Amino acid sequence: MSYGMTVRLHRPFADTVEEVRAALKEQGFGILTEIDVRATLHEKLGETMEDYLILGACNPPLAHRALEADRQIGLLLPCNVVVRADGDDTIVEAMDPEVMVTVSKNPDLEPVAGDAAGRLTKALDSLHS
């Protein structure tokens, strides 16, 4: 089972991060959290790795609908989007919101997950233009 949606772009990491932020905003998502995995692992463990950023994206109306259907679904929110360097390319990955339906087995979450998946797909697809 795939739990993510992925696009590979032949662009610099920093430029892609800004494009991802704009694409998510266009689809109604704000960034609640940002984890710079590369910096954290270097600071805490002295390890080096490629640029790797986790953005915790949230669309408040969708989050509200999901929480109304299942209060425990907050364990799976926000929608994580990863932007990471891979050689000369940058990979953008988003967790497939349909996973929350599979995990929770709550059919009331299906329309919310479908809406979120559609918005994330549009955001990722817009990065190709």
N, C-alpha and C positions, 0 to 999 in steps of 0.2 A: 504494500500500500504506500502510495506517495503521500507525503504530508506537506509538501511544499510546491510552490510555483516559482519557476526560475527563468531568468533571462541573462544572457551573456552579452556584454557590450564591449566593443573595442574602443574604450574611452578611459581617460585617467580616473582614478579613484575619487579624488576630491571633486572633480566636475560632476561625476555620477552621483555623489552624495547629494549635492545641491539639486540636481535634476529629480532625484527620488523624492526629496522633501517637497518640491513643487508639484510633482505628479500626485503624491498622496494628498496634499492640500486641495488640489483640484477635485479630488474625489471625496472631500469632506473629512479627511483624517488629519488630526493634529499629532504632534510627537510629544508624548508624555514623558518618555524616558529615553536616554541615550547611553549606551555602554560602549566605550572604546576598549574592546577586548585586547587589542594589541598593547595599548598603554597600560592597562591593568595588569596583564601578565608580565610585562616588562618591569613594572614597579614592584609588584608583589613577589614575583618569582625569578626575576632576572632573565626571563625567556624572551626570545625574539620570534616574531612571526609577521606575516603579511598584514597590511591594513585590514581591519575587520571591525565593523561597527554594527551594533544591534540597535535598531530604532523601535521603540514601543509605540506603535501607531494606534490611535483611538478615534473612532467616529462616534461622538456622544449619543446621537439618536439610536445607532445600532447597538451600542453598549447597553443603553437603557432597555431596549427591547429584549436583548439577551438576558439581562438580569431580571427582568419581569418574568421571563419564562423559567429561569432557573438561577436562584441566588448563588449557587455554588459555582456557576460558570465563570465567576470572577477569577477562579484559579487559572483559567485559560485566556484571560484578557490581559493586556491589550493584544492586538495583532502584531506579532513580531515580524520585522522586516530586516534582513541582513544584507549589508553591502560589504563585499569583500574583494580584495585584489587577487587576481590569478594571473600571474605573469603580466603581459601587457593589457590584459582584459580586466574588466570588473564584472563580478557576478552579483546580481540582485535576486534575493530569494525572499518570498513571503510565505508564512505559514498558511496553509489552505484552511479557511474557516470551517469548511465541511468536516474537518477533524473533530471540532467540538461537538458536532451532532453524533459522530461515531463514538466518541468517548463517553458522552453523557447519555446516549440512547434516548434523548428527549426529542420527540418529533416536533414539539413547539419551537425548537431552535432552527429547524430546517429553513424557513423563509428568511430568518435573520442571517444565517450562514450563507444562503444563496445570494442575498443582497451584498453582503460583505465580500464574498468571493468575486462577484461581478465587478465591484468597485476596485478591488485590488488587481484584478485582471486588466481592467482599463488603465489603471495607473502604470502597471508593468508594460503593457502594450504601447503606451504613449512614449516610453523611453526609446523605442526604435525609431521615432520620427526625428 
